[in-house]
Amino acid sequence: MGKKGERGAKERTAALEEEARNAARRAEHGEEEYQCSGLLEQDFAELCARAGLQEVPRVVLRPHPSQPAAAEEMDPLGEKEGQSILAQIQGKYAYFRPAIQVELEHEDPKTTREVFIRGWRLEEKMLAILAKCLPALSNLQAIRLWKVGLTDLTLLSLISILPTCPNLKVLSLEGNPLPERSFYKLIGEESTLAHVSLRNNDIDDEAAALLGQALSSLRSSNKTLVSINLSYNHITDVGAASLANVLAPFALTHTEVVERRRLLLEKEYQERCRMPQRHSDVKSDRPSSHMSNTTLEKLQPAKAGKVTTKKKEPAKKEEKGQGSGGAATQVGGAAQAKKEEVKQAKKAVPAPEQKAARGKGTKSGNKDKRTQVTEVEAMEPTEIVNPLLEQAEHRDGKVFLPGNRVLIYMNLLRNQITERGLRAFLAAVEQQACKGPSGGKGPSGLLRLSLGKNNFPLDSKVFARIQELMMPRDPLPRPAKAAEEDQTVAV
């Protein structure tokens, strides 16, 4: 362990010892553990006080450019110019003071949607406080940390907080370079994040390779991350190839092929074991493999018999009417005509409405039950967890699995990628564009790829081909300024 690792371990130990002392002090004075209320300003202040912090960062609403600045609110007549300048200076100082900026879902202060911390170092003690108050924010969707001095150790503390926030989908860690390149741990197998931004973090090829492994559909089974921002880093062609390989199909090794066959056999066996339960409503001594055909054959005569019985009833009534005279015959004929109209009306009602009109006491046919079973069976493949069970392609004596098709946006602006790295992305994009989403269902693959301002010429044919392939896939129209900026070559 290096000097930085030893120092980090000492800091963590000191923080834990201080927390233990504070807990002992609270127990000695009979203080109960604080229960967070979901009001961040109140919970954060109370937890900081209990932790013994002297200076507590404020919880404030995050300012927006649309809001008028202090300088714009100065008196136009200049009568209170001195007071306005003083207020402006105080505002600037307050801007640089540690604070937790929040955005609310509604005006209710308990609906915190985003938490934004910028420009002050997050120590272990502060992360321990956030670990208690952030999970109580039921509306929390995004955490944005800009230049907060994260280390590889404090990142682990942050990662432990993420699963406790049920609705958290966005994590932005910008301006936080890590010596041990631990960012890949954010998007592991158990991650539920949908959007991650790692802009301006000195990410190199080794870190990009680790991220590529974490995004691999086989190694980590990440099925949630749809966008990643890796702009303003130090990724070269080597790192670009590592990331492009995530998107392209890959061949399984011999060991993986054997494991895939074992899983497929196990899945087939489980499905066969479930078949008697699916058809338990049909009593038969025959094997389950013949039960479905036999059942279908028995259903048709039963339905025909019911229809024949219903058709005989009006005929009997008509005969009875003929025996009682001409008037009775007319009444019987009118009744029969009325019943025929009712039958025709019932036939005109769509099938879903007829099903909805059935009462609880009526029995649905076996055909309806088979339809429900089919719908359940159709949903089962989407619940497959092991990536080895994904649909494979066999060619040249090898088994290929599709690359990551959950990721739909990758931003690599302002890195150090040349045309060599572009070719790796072009091969992946061509294969995804050729395949397309299977039947319009399931993951679609990459829809937007930002590669501008890298180290390739402005008239690069490879880059032009990538843009040509990606443009029809992009679901959102791009402003002309943004498209022009994406084509600019880095100086």
C-alpha positions in Angstrom: 0.0 0.0 0.0 1.4 3.4 -1.0 1.7 6.5 1.2 -1.6 7.9 -0.2 -3.4 4.6 0.7 -1.9 4.6 4.2 -3.0 8.2 4.7 -6.5 7.4 3.5 -6.7 4.4 5.8 -5.6 6.6 8.7 -8.2 9.2 7.9 -11.0 6.5 7.6 -9.9 5.1 11.0 -9.9 8.5 12.6 -13.4 9.3 11.3 -14.8 6.0 12.6 -13.2 6.5 16.0 -14.7 10.0 16.2 -18.1 8.7 15.2 -17.8 6.0 17.9 -17.0 8.6 20.5 -19.9 10.8 19.4 -22.2 7.7 19.6 -20.9 6.9 23.1 -21.5 10.5 24.2 -25.1 10.5 22.9 -25.7 7.2 24.6 -24.3 8.6 27.9 -26.7 11.6 27.7 -29.6 9.5 26.8 -29.9 10.9 23.3 -31.7 8.6 20.8 -30.4 8.2 17.2 -31.9 10.9 14.9 -34.6 9.8 12.5 -34.5 11.8 9.2 -37.7 13.5 8.2 -37.0 14.0 4.5 -36.5 17.7 4.9 -32.8 18.0 3.9 -32.1 21.4 5.4 -33.3 20.3 8.9 -31.9 16.8 8.7 -28.5 17.9 7.5 -28.1 20.6 10.1 -29.1 18.3 12.9 -26.7 15.5 11.8 -23.8 17.9 11.4 -24.5 19.3 14.9 -24.5 15.7 16.4 -21.3 14.9 14.5 -19.6 17.9 16.2 -19.0 20.0 13.1 -18.2 23.6 13.8 -19.0 25.1 10.4 -22.1 23.6 8.8 -22.7 24.1 5.0 -26.0 25.7 4.2 -28.7 24.0 2.1 -29.9 26.5 -0.6 -31.8 26.4 -3.8 -29.6 26.1 -6.8 -29.5 29.3 -8.8 -30.4 29.3 -12.5 -29.3 31.7 -15.2 -32.9 32.7 -15.7 -33.0 34.3 -12.3 -31.9 37.9 -12.0 -28.4 38.4 -10.7 -27.5 40.8 -7.8 -25.9 43.3 -10.2 -29.1 43.5 -12.3 -31.2 44.4 -9.3 -29.1 47.5 -8.5 -30.9 50.8 -8.1 -30.9 52.4 -11.6 -30.8 55.9 -10.0 -27.6 55.1 -8.1 -28.9 56.4 -4.8 -27.9 53.2 -3.0 -24.9 52.3 -5.0 -22.7 51.6 -2.0 -25.1 49.3 -0.4 -25.6 47.4 -3.7 -21.9 46.9 -4.2 -21.6 45.6 -0.6 -24.4 43.2 -1.1 -22.9 42.1 -4.3 -19.5 41.4 -2.7 -21.2 39.5 0.2 -23.1 37.5 -2.4 -19.8 36.5 -4.1 -18.3 35.5 -0.8 -21.4 33.4 0.0 -21.2 31.8 -3.5 -17.7 30.4 -2.6 -18.7 29.2 0.8 -19.5 25.5 1.1 -23.1 24.8 0.5 -25.4 22.1 -0.7 -27.5 23.3 -3.6 -30.8 21.6 -4.3 -33.5 21.5 -6.9 -37.1 20.7 -5.9 -39.7 18.7 -7.7 -42.4 21.0 -6.3 -42.5 24.0 -4.0 -42.6 21.6 -1.1 -39.1 21.5 0.5 -39.5 17.8 1.0 -39.4 17.1 -2.7 -35.7 17.5 -3.3 -35.0 16.2 -6.8 -31.3 17.0 -7.3 -28.4 17.6 -5.0 -25.4 19.6 -6.3 -22.1 20.1 -4.4 -19.3 22.1 -5.9 -15.8 23.3 -5.0 -15.4 21.9 -1.4 -13.8 18.7 -0.3 -16.0 15.9 0.8 -14.4 14.1 3.8 -15.4 10.7 5.2 -17.3 12.4 8.0 -19.4 14.4 5.6 -20.1 11.4 3.5 -21.3 9.5 6.6 -23.8 12.4 7.2 -25.0 12.3 3.6 -25.4 8.5 3.9 -28.0 9.1 6.6 -30.0 12.0 5.1 -30.0 11.3 1.4 -31.9 8.0 1.5 -34.8 9.9 3.2 -35.3 12.0 0.1 -37.9 10.0 -1.8 -37.8 12.3 -4.8 -34.0 12.3 -5.2 -33.1 11.5 -8.8 -29.7 13.1 -9.4 -26.4 13.7 -7.4 -23.9 16.1 -9.0 -20.4 16.5 -7.4 -18.0 18.9 -9.1 -14.5 19.2 -7.8 -15.1 17.8 -4.4 -11.7 16.1 -3.9 -12.9 12.5 -4.2 -10.3 9.8 -3.6 -10.5 6.1 -4.4 -11.5 5.4 -0.8 -14.1 8.1 -0.5 -15.6 6.9 -3.9 -16.2 3.5 -2.2 -18.1 5.3 0.5 -20.2 7.2 -2.1 -20.9 4.0 -4.0 -22.3 2.4 -0.8 -24.8 5.3 -0.6 -26.2 4.9 -4.1 -28.3 1.8 -3.6 -30.0 3.3 -0.6 -31.6 6.0 -2.7 -34.4 4.2 -4.5 -35.1 6.7 -7.3 -31.5 7.8 -8.0 -30.7 7.5 -11.7 -28.2 10.3 -12.5 -24.7 10.6 -11.0 -22.3 13.3 -12.2 -18.7 13.2 -10.9 -16.8 15.9 -12.8 -13.3 17.3 -12.0 -12.5 14.4 -9.6 -9.5 12.5 -11.0 -8.7 9.2 -9.2 -5.1 7.8 -9.1 -6.3 4.2 -9.0 -8.9 4.6 -11.8 -11.8 3.3 -9.7 -14.6 4.9 -11.8 -15.6 1.5 -13.3 -16.9 0.4 -9.9 -19.8 2.8 -10.4 -21.3 0.8 -13.2 -20.9 -2.7 -11.8 -23.3 -5.6 -11.9 -25.5 -4.2 -9.1 -25.7 -0.6 -10.3 -29.1 0.9 -11.1 -27.7 4.2 -12.5 -29.0 5.2 -15.9 -26.8 8.3 -16.6 -23.2 8.8 -15.5 -21.0 11.8 -16.3 -17.2 11.4 -15.8 -16.1 14.5 -17.7 -12.7 16.1 -17.0 -11.4 13.3 -14.8 -8.0 12.6 -16.4 -9.4 9.3 -17.6 -6.7 7.5 -19.7 -6.6 4.3 -21.8 -6.3 2.0 -18.8 -9.3 3.6 -17.1 -11.2 3.4 -20.4 -10.4 -0.3 -20.6 -11.8 -0.9 -17.1 -14.9 1.0 -18.0 -15.3 -1.1 -21.1 -15.1 -4.3 -19.1 -17.7 -2.9 -16.7 -20.0 -2.1 -19.6 -19.5 -5.5 -21.2 -22.8 -7.4 -21.5 -21.0 -10.7 -20.6 -18.6 -9.8 -17.8 -20.8 -7.5 -15.6 -24.4 -7.8 -16.9 -25.0 -4.1 -16.6 -28.5 -3.6 -17.9 -29.3 -0.1 -16.7 -26.7 2.5 -18.0 -28.0 4.2 -21.1 -25.6 7.2 -21.3 -22.0 7.9 -20.3 -20.1 11.2 -20.7 -16.3 10.7 -21.0 -15.6 14.1 -22.7 -12.5 16.3 -21.8 -10.3 13.3 -20.8 -7.1 11.7 -22.2 -8.5 8.7 -24.1 -6.4 7.7 -27.2 -7.0 5.1 -29.9 -6.3 2.2 -27.5 -9.0 3.4 -25.1 -11.3 4.1 -28.0 -10.9 0.5 -29.2 -11.7 -0.8 -25.7 -14.9 1.2 -25.6 -15.9 0.3 -29.2 -15.5 -3.4 -28.4 -18.3 -3.1 -25.9 -20.7 -2.2 -28.7 -19.7 -4.9 -31.2 -20.5 -8.6 -31.2 -17.9 -10.8 -29.5 -17.0 -14.5 -29.8 -17.4 -16.8 -26.8 -14.4 -18.8 -25.5 -14.6 -22.6 -25.3 -15.3 -22.4 -21.6 -18.1 -19.8 -22.1 -19.7 -22.0 -24.9 -19.7 -25.0 -22.5 -21.3 -22.9 -19.8 -23.9 -21.6 -22.2 -24.9 -25.1 -23.3 -25.3 -26.1 -19.6 -27.5 -23.1 -18.9 -29.7 -23.8 -21.9 -30.2 -27.4 -20.9 -31.0 -26.3 -17.4 -33.5 -23.8 -18.7 -35.2 -26.4 -20.9 -35.4 -28.8 -18.0 -37.1 -26.2 -15.8 -39.6 -25.4 -18.6 -40.5 -29.0 -18.9 -41.0 -29.3 -15.2 -43.4 -26.4 -15.2 -45.6 -27.8 -18.0 -47.8 -30.0 -15.8 -48.6 -27.0 -13.6 -49.6 -24.9 -16.7 -52.1 -27.6 -17.8 -53.3 -28.7 -14.4 -56.9 -27.8 -15.3 -57.0 -30.7 -17.8 -57.3 -34.2 -16.2 -55.4 -36.8 -18.3 -53.0 -39.7 -17.6 -51.1 -39.1 -20.8 -47.6 -37.5 -20.7 -47.5 -33.7 -20.7 -46.0 -33.6 -24.2 -49.2 -35.0 -25.7 -51.6 -33.1 -23.4 -51.7 -29.8 -25.3 -52.8 -31.5 -28.6 -55.3 -33.7 -26.9 -56.8 -30.8 -25.1 -57.2 -28.8 -28.3 -59.0 -31.7 -29.9 -61.4 -32.0 -27.0 -62.3 -28.4 -26.9 -63.8 -28.1 -30.3 -66.6 -30.8 -29.9 -67.6 -29.4 -26.5 -68.1 -25.9 -27.9 -70.1 -27.3 -30.9 -72.4 -29.2 -28.5 -73.1 -26.1 -26.6 -74.1 -24.2 -29.7 -76.3 -27.0 -30.9 -78.2 -27.1 -27.5 -78.8 -23.3 -27.7 -80.2 -23.6 -31.2 -82.7 -26.3 -30.2 -84.3 -24.2 -27.5 -86.1 -21.7 -29.9 -87.4 -24.6 -32.0 -89.0 -26.3 -29.0 -90.8 -23.1 -28.0 -91.9 -22.6 -31.6 -93.5 -26.1 -31.6 -95.3 -25.3 -28.4 -96.6 -22.1 -29.9 -98.0 -23.9 -32.9 -100.0 -26.3 -30.7 -101.8 -23.5 -28.8 -103.2 -21.6 -31.9 -102.3 -18.9 -34.4 -101.9 -16.1 -31.8 -99.4 -18.1 -29.8 -97.6 -18.8 -33.0 -97.2 -15.1 -33.7 -96.0 -14.4 -30.1 -93.5 -17.3 -30.4 -92.3 -16.0 -33.7 -91.8 -12.5 -32.3 -89.9 -13.9 -29.2 -87.7 -15.9 -31.5 -86.9 -12.8 -33.7 -86.1 -10.8 -30.6 -83.7 -13.5 -29.3 -82.0 -13.6 -32.8 -81.5 -9.9 -32.6 -79.9 -10.2 -29.1 -77.6 -13.0 -30.4 -76.5 -10.8 -33.4 -75.8 -7.9 -31.0 -73.7 -10.1 -28.8 -71.7 -11.3 -31.9 -71.1 -7.7 -32.9 -69.5 -6.9 -29.5 -65.6 -7.1 -29.7 -64.0 -10.0 -28.0 -62.4 -7.9 -25.2 -65.7 -6.4 -24.2 -67.3 -9.8 -24.1 -64.6 -11.0 -21.7 -65.0 -7.9 -19.6 -68.8 -8.5 -19.4 -68.4 -12.0 -17.8 -69.3 -12.3 -14.2 -67.1 -13.8 -11.5 -69.3 -16.8 -11.4 -68.9 -17.7 -15.1 -66.1 -20.1 -16.2 -63.8 -19.0 -18.9 -62.9 -21.5 -21.6 -59.6 -23.4 -21.7 -58.7 -21.4 -24.7 -58.6 -18.2 -22.6 -56.4 -20.0 -20.0 -54.0 -21.0 -22.8 -53.9 -17.4 -24.0 -52.9 -16.2 -20.5 -50.2 -18.8 -20.3 -48.8 -17.8 -23.6 -48.6 -14.2 -22.5 -46.7 -15.2 -19.3 -44.3 -17.3 -21.4 -43.7 -14.4 -23.7 -42.6 -12.2 -20.8 -40.1 -14.7 -19.4 -37.2 -14.1 -21.9 -37.1 -10.4 -20.8 -36.3 -11.5 -17.3 -33.2 -13.4 -18.2 -30.3 -12.4 -16.0 -27.4 -14.3 -17.3 -26.0 -12.7 -20.5 -24.9 -16.1 -21.8 -28.5 -16.9 -22.5 -28.9 -14.0 -24.9 -29.7 -14.8 -28.5 -26.5 -15.9 -30.2 -25.2 -16.0 -33.8 -23.3 -18.9 -35.1 -20.7 -18.3 -37.8 -17.3 -19.7 -38.8 -17.6 -22.4 -36.1 -17.9 -19.8 -33.3 -20.7 -18.5 -31.1 -21.2 -14.7 -31.1 -23.2 -12.7 -28.6 -24.4 -9.2 -29.3 -22.5 -6.3 -27.7 -24.0 -3.9 -25.2 -27.2 -2.7 -26.7 -28.5 -0.9 -23.6 -26.1 2.0 -23.9 -27.7 4.5 -26.3 -25.4 7.6 -25.8 -21.6 7.9 -25.5 -19.8 11.3 -25.4 -16.1 11.3 -26.2 -15.7 15.0 -27.1 -12.2 16.5 -26.7 -10.1 13.4 -26.2 -7.1 12.3 -28.2 -8.7 9.9 -30.7 -7.3 9.7 -34.2 -8.7 8.1 -37.4 -7.5 4.7 -36.1 -9.8 4.9 -33.1 -12.6 6.1 -35.4 -12.4 2.9 -37.5 -13.0 0.9 -34.4 -16.2 2.8 -33.7 -17.2 2.7 -37.3 -17.1 -1.1 -37.3 -19.3 -1.3 -34.2 -21.7 1.3 -35.5 -22.0 -0.5 -38.9 -22.9 -3.8 -37.2 -25.5 -2.2 -34.9 -27.0 -0.3 -37.8 -27.1 -3.5 -39.8 -28.8 -5.5 -37.1 -31.1 -2.9 -35.7 -33.5 -3.6 -32.8 -34.9 -7.1 -33.0 -38.5 -6.8 -34.0 -38.8 -3.3 -32.6 -38.6 -4.7 -29.1 -35.8 -4.7 -26.5 -32.7 -2.5 -26.4 -31.9 -0.6 -29.6 -28.2 0.0 -29.3 -26.3 3.2 -29.7 -28.4 6.2 -30.9 -25.9 9.1 -30.5 -22.1 9.1 -30.5 -20.2 12.4 -30.0 -16.6 12.2 -31.3 -15.9 15.8 -32.3 -12.8 17.9 -31.3 -10.5 14.9 -31.3 -7.2 14.4 -33.2 -8.5 13.6 -36.7 -8.8 15.9 -39.8 -11.9 17.9 -40.4 -12.5 16.2 -43.7 -12.1 12.6 -42.3 -14.1 10.2 -44.4 -14.4 7.8 -41.5 -15.9 10.4 -39.3 -18.3 11.4 -42.1 -19.4 7.8 -42.5 -20.1 7.5 -38.7 -22.2 10.6 -38.8 -24.1 9.3 -41.8 -24.9 6.1 -40.0 -25.8 7.7 -36.7 -28.0 10.6 -38.0 -31.1 8.4 -38.9 -30.8 6.7 -35.5 -30.7 9.9 -33.4 -34.2 10.3 -32.0 -33.7 14.0 -31.1 -33.1 16.8 -33.5 -29.7 18.5 -32.9 -29.3 22.3 -33.2 -27.1 23.4 -36.1 -24.6 25.0 -33.6 -24.2 21.7 -31.7 -23.7 19.7 -34.9 -21.1 22.2 -36.1 -19.3 22.1 -32.8 -19.3 18.3 -32.9 -17.4 18.4 -36.2 -14.7 20.8 -35.0 -11.3 19.3 -34.7 -9.4 19.8 -31.5 -6.4 22.1 -31.7 
